[in-house]
Amino acid sequence: MRAQQGDRIIIRGKTVESSDRHGEIIEVRGPDGGPPYTVRFDDGHESVVYPGGDFIVERPEHQS
């Protein structure tokens, strides 16, 4: 997986009761765009994230 600072992420909820989490990658810590990523979630929480199968990266259109 490759990402850039400013990319948006979605982490899919794992159960019916849990909702998806959305955030922005504010730091790429791995080499060549690889994980881990520091993410600021839309609720303001920041965390270091290692992506799994439930992780989607969306690149803003202006960052082609």
Stockholm file with secondary structure:
# STOCKHOLM 1.0

chainA/1-64         MRAQQGDRIIIRGKTVESSDRHGEIIEVRGPDGGPPYTVRFDDGHESVVYPGGDFIVERPEHQS
#=GR chainA/1-64 SS CCCCTTCEEEECCSSTTCCCEEEEEEEECSGGGCSCEEEEETTSCEEEECCCTTEEEECCGGGC
#=GC SS_cons        CCCCTTCEEEECCSSTTCCCEEEEEEEECSGGGCSCEEEEETTSCEEEECCCTTEEEECCGGGC
//
